[in-house]
Amino acid sequence: MSPNELITASHLDKSFGNNHAVHDVSFAIRAGEIYGLVGPDGAGKTTTMRLLCGALSLDQGEAAIAGFDIRRQPEQARAEIGYLSQRFSLYEDLTVLENIRFFAEVRGLAASEWQARSMDILAFVGLDKFADRRAANLSGGMKQKMGLAVALVHRPRILLLDEPTTGVDPVTRQDFWQLIIRLAASPPARGGGQGGVEGEEGAGEVAVLVSTPYMDEASRCHRIGFMRGGKLLVEGTPAELRTRLNNRILELAGEPLPLLRQLARDQESVEDVQMFGDRVHLRVRSGFPERVMDSLRERIGASGGTVSRLRVVAPQLEDVFISLLTEEPI
């Protein structure tokens, strides 16, 4: 394990009966890095996170959190983790501040530790004016921010965020991601005293593992791992993953769109056709874009349609992940 790696997972395996939920998954996440797990429902993302935080036991493989082995040193490993699950799981009959106090004391923090820190955390997540509001009366986005505040109260070095923005509005998603980016780039203010959320000297950066179904969020991560069927198929930076489809994505616009889409699907060298608003994205076999474009123009014209735009475009993450979903299983 590199000194700069706060999360290491090696050949993780977990089955539930005949369901192989996680199979041979390996990755490492450095301090200051945001690593995104993406993939369809049932891909194994949540199970992977639960294995890392010790909520589930490994069948095979090894994992370490901030240098602590999750099998042999589970308590030390958990002490370094802040975990936010998909579903709101705090106490709705308690106020925001009471929730923070409860979970701080469960973590073994003395009043002198959590009291001074709690309002700094609430200010950081934008809930300082709502400290005395019952959790049941918070919006969905505010509940997720409160969950993040609770996850931060003990100054963790690792954040595990399982689809933290699912079901919240776009503005709240943007706000939440600004918090994640700031957390990854800033020290977690370890140690006693009046430490704030950001900026204490001597603390290391935070490592963030986040799962998300949103490609705009995935593009904000430093690296991405794509899971399907319990396996980690590929990983890399967003730019590296997009290069998998260089010169293989065509953008087609014209009239009528249903005709254009059908004629595109009929092309032998076209692997996939997807609607992107008022245009069509085609994924073609490597080395075939010019041939496909020439053939499409000819067939569309012969069928009474018109082409206003047909060109090779830079692939988006959506294109990459659709291609991974449609590939034959490994």
C-alpha positions in Angstrom: 0.0 0.0 0.0 1.4 3.4 -1.0 1.6 5.9 1.8 -0.7 8.2 -0.2 -3.4 5.6 -0.7 -6.2 5.7 1.8 -8.3 3.0 0.3 -7.0 -0.2 -1.1 -9.2 -3.1 -2.3 -7.7 -6.3 -3.7 -9.7 -9.0 -5.3 -12.9 -8.4 -3.3 -15.5 -11.1 -3.5 -19.0 -11.3 -2.0 -21.9 -13.7 -2.8 -25.4 -14.0 -1.5 -26.5 -17.5 -2.3 -26.2 -17.9 -6.0 -25.9 -14.2 -6.5 -22.2 -13.2 -7.0 -22.7 -9.5 -6.0 -19.0 -8.5 -6.1 -16.4 -10.5 -8.0 -12.6 -9.9 -8.1 -12.8 -6.2 -7.6 -9.6 -4.3 -7.1 -8.8 -0.5 -6.9 -6.9 2.0 -4.9 -7.8 5.6 -4.0 -5.3 8.3 -3.0 -5.7 11.1 -0.5 -7.3 14.1 -2.2 -8.9 11.9 -4.9 -12.6 11.6 -5.8 -13.2 8.1 -7.3 -16.6 7.5 -8.9 -18.2 4.0 -9.1 -20.8 4.0 -11.9 -22.9 1.3 -13.4 -26.5 0.0 -13.6 -28.6 -1.0 -10.7 -27.4 -4.3 -9.3 -23.9 -3.8 -10.6 -22.4 -4.2 -7.1 -21.6 -0.6 -6.2 -23.4 -0.5 -2.8 -22.1 -4.0 -1.9 -18.6 -2.8 -2.6 -19.0 0.2 -0.3 -20.6 -2.0 2.5 -17.6 -4.3 2.3 -15.2 -1.4 2.7 -17.0 0.0 5.7 -17.3 -3.3 7.4 -21.1 -3.6 7.2 -20.6 -6.8 5.2 -17.9 -9.4 5.6 -15.7 -10.4 2.7 -15.9 -13.9 1.3 -12.4 -13.4 -0.3 -10.0 -10.6 -0.9 -8.4 -7.9 1.2 -9.1 -4.2 1.9 -7.4 -1.5 4.0 -8.7 1.8 5.1 -6.0 4.4 6.0 -3.6 1.5 6.4 -5.9 -0.5 8.7 -6.9 -4.0 7.5 -10.7 -4.2 7.6 -10.6 -7.9 8.8 -8.0 -7.6 11.5 -8.4 -4.0 12.6 -12.1 -3.3 11.9 -12.6 -0.7 14.7 -9.6 1.4 13.7 -10.7 1.2 10.0 -14.3 2.3 10.8 -13.0 5.2 12.8 -11.5 6.7 9.6 -14.7 6.4 7.6 -17.6 8.8 7.1 -20.4 6.9 5.4 -23.5 8.3 3.7 -26.0 5.7 2.4 -28.6 6.1 -0.4 -31.5 6.3 1.9 -32.0 8.9 4.7 -31.3 6.9 7.9 -31.1 9.5 10.6 -33.6 10.2 13.4 -36.5 12.4 12.1 -37.9 13.1 15.5 -34.5 14.8 16.5 -33.3 18.2 15.4 -30.4 18.6 13.1 -28.1 19.4 16.0 -29.4 16.6 18.1 -28.7 14.1 15.3 -25.1 15.4 15.2 -24.8 15.1 19.0 -26.2 11.5 19.0 -23.9 10.2 16.3 -20.9 12.1 17.8 -21.4 10.5 21.2 -22.0 7.0 19.5 -18.5 7.6 18.0 -17.2 8.3 21.5 -16.6 12.0 21.0 -16.7 14.2 24.2 -18.9 17.2 24.3 -15.8 19.4 24.1 -15.0 17.9 20.8 -18.4 17.8 19.0 -19.9 21.0 20.4 -17.2 23.3 19.0 -17.1 21.5 15.7 -20.8 21.0 15.0 -21.7 24.6 14.0 -18.6 24.7 11.8 -19.8 21.6 10.0 -23.4 22.9 9.7 -22.1 26.2 8.3 -20.0 24.2 5.8 -23.0 22.3 4.5 -25.3 25.3 4.7 -27.5 24.2 7.6 -26.3 26.5 10.3 -29.6 28.3 10.3 -31.5 25.1 10.6 -29.7 23.5 13.6 -32.9 23.4 15.7 -35.3 22.2 13.0 -36.5 18.6 13.3 -35.1 16.3 10.6 -38.6 15.3 9.5 -39.2 18.9 8.4 -36.2 19.1 6.1 -36.3 18.8 2.4 -34.7 15.8 0.7 -31.6 17.8 -0.2 -31.3 19.2 3.3 -31.5 15.7 4.7 -28.6 14.6 2.6 -26.6 17.6 3.7 -27.4 16.7 7.3 -26.3 13.2 6.6 -23.0 14.6 5.3 -22.6 16.7 8.4 -23.1 13.7 10.6 -20.6 11.7 8.5 -18.0 14.5 9.1 -18.4 15.1 12.8 -15.5 12.7 13.8 -13.1 14.1 11.2 -12.8 11.1 8.9 -10.1 10.7 6.3 -12.3 8.6 4.0 -15.8 9.4 2.8 -18.0 6.7 1.3 -21.0 8.3 -0.4 -23.5 5.9 -1.9 -25.5 7.8 -4.6 -25.8 10.8 -2.2 -27.7 13.1 -4.6 -30.3 10.6 -6.0 -33.8 12.2 -5.8 -32.7 15.8 -5.1 -33.1 18.8 -7.4 -30.4 19.9 -9.8 -29.4 23.0 -7.7 -29.0 20.9 -4.6 -26.9 18.3 -6.6 -24.6 21.2 -7.7 -24.3 22.5 -4.1 -23.6 19.0 -2.8 -20.9 18.4 -5.3 -19.2 21.7 -4.5 -19.0 20.4 -0.9 -17.5 17.1 -2.1 -14.9 18.8 -4.2 -13.9 21.1 -1.3 -13.7 18.2 1.1 -11.4 16.2 -1.2 -9.1 19.2 -1.7 -9.0 20.2 2.0 -7.7 18.7 5.2 -10.3 17.2 7.6 -9.1 19.2 10.6 -8.0 16.3 12.8 -7.1 16.8 16.4 -8.8 18.7 19.2 -9.6 22.3 19.8 -11.5 24.6 17.5 -10.6 22.9 14.3 -12.7 23.9 11.3 -13.8 21.7 8.5 -11.1 23.0 6.2 -7.5 24.2 6.4 -5.9 22.9 9.6 -2.2 22.5 9.2 -0.7 19.0 9.4 -3.8 17.1 8.3 -3.9 15.0 5.2 -6.4 15.2 2.4 -9.6 13.2 2.3 -10.2 10.3 -0.1 -13.7 10.1 -1.5 -15.4 7.1 -3.0 -18.8 8.0 -4.5 -21.3 6.1 -6.5 -23.6 8.0 -8.9 -26.0 7.2 -11.7 -25.4 10.7 -13.2 -22.8 11.1 -15.9 -22.4 14.8 -15.2 -21.4 13.9 -11.7 -19.1 11.1 -12.9 -17.2 13.6 -15.1 -16.3 15.6 -11.9 -14.5 12.6 -10.4 -10.7 12.3 -10.8 -11.1 8.7 -11.8 -14.1 6.4 -12.6 -14.6 2.7 -12.2 -17.4 1.1 -14.3 -19.1 -1.9 -12.7 -21.4 -4.4 -14.2 -22.5 -7.8 -12.9 -20.3 -7.4 -9.8 -17.1 -6.8 -11.8 -15.1 -3.7 -12.3 -14.8 -3.7 -16.1 -12.7 -0.5 -16.7 -11.3 2.4 -14.7 -9.5 5.6 -15.6 -9.9 9.3 -15.8 -13.0 10.7 -17.6 -10.7 11.7 -20.5 -9.1 8.3 -20.7 -12.4 6.6 -20.8 -13.7 8.8 -23.5 -10.8 8.0 -25.7 -12.1 4.4 -26.0 -14.6 5.8 -28.5 -12.5 8.3 -30.4 -13.7 8.6 -34.0 -16.5 6.2 -33.3 -19.4 8.6 -32.4 -21.4 10.3 -35.1 -24.0 13.0 -34.6 -26.9 13.0 -37.0 -29.6 15.7 -37.3 -32.3 16.2 -39.8 -35.9 15.3 -40.7 -37.8 13.2 -39.9 -36.0 11.8 -36.9 -37.8 8.4 -36.7 -36.7 7.7 -40.3 -33.1 8.8 -39.6 -32.9 6.7 -36.5 -34.3 3.6 -38.3 -32.0 4.0 -41.3 -29.0 4.4 -38.9 -30.0 1.2 -37.2 -30.1 -0.6 -40.5 -26.4 0.2 -41.2 -24.2 -2.9 -40.8 -21.3 -0.9 -39.3 -23.5 0.9 -36.7 -23.3 -0.8 -33.3 -25.8 1.4 -31.4 -28.2 4.2 -32.0 -29.3 6.6 -29.2 -31.5 9.7 -29.2 -29.9 12.8 -27.7 -32.6 15.4 -27.7 -33.2 16.6 -31.3 -30.3 14.5 -32.8 -29.1 11.0 -33.0 -25.9 9.6 -31.7 -24.4 6.6 -33.6 -21.7 4.3 -32.3 -19.8 2.8 -35.3 -17.2 0.2 -35.6 -13.6 1.3 -35.4 -12.4 2.7 -38.7 -15.8 3.0 -40.4 -17.1 6.6 -39.8 -16.6 7.9 -43.4 -18.2 4.8 -44.9 -21.2 5.0 -42.6 -21.7 8.8 -43.3 -21.6 8.3 -47.1 -24.0 5.4 -47.0 -26.4 7.2 -44.6 -26.5 10.4 -46.7 -27.4 8.3 -49.8 -30.1 6.2 -48.0 -31.7 9.1 -46.2 -31.9 11.1 -49.5 -33.3 8.1 -51.4 -36.0 7.7 -48.6 -37.2 11.3 -48.7 -35.4 12.5 -45.6 -33.0 15.4 -45.1 -29.7 15.6 -43.3 -28.9 19.0 -41.7 -25.8 17.7 -39.8 -23.8 14.5 -39.9 -20.3 14.5 -38.4 -17.9 12.8 -36.1 -18.1 14.2 -32.6 -16.2 13.8 -29.4 -17.6 11.0 -27.3 -19.4 11.7 -24.1 -19.3 9.6 -20.9 -22.9 8.5 -21.7 -21.6 7.1 -25.0 -18.8 5.2 -23.2 -21.1 3.7 -20.6 -23.8 2.7 -23.1 -21.1 0.9 -25.0 -20.0 -0.9 -21.9 -23.5 -1.9 -21.1 -24.1 -3.4 -24.5 -20.8 -5.3 -24.7 -21.0 -9.1 -24.3 -20.5 -10.1 -20.7 -17.0 -11.1 -19.7 
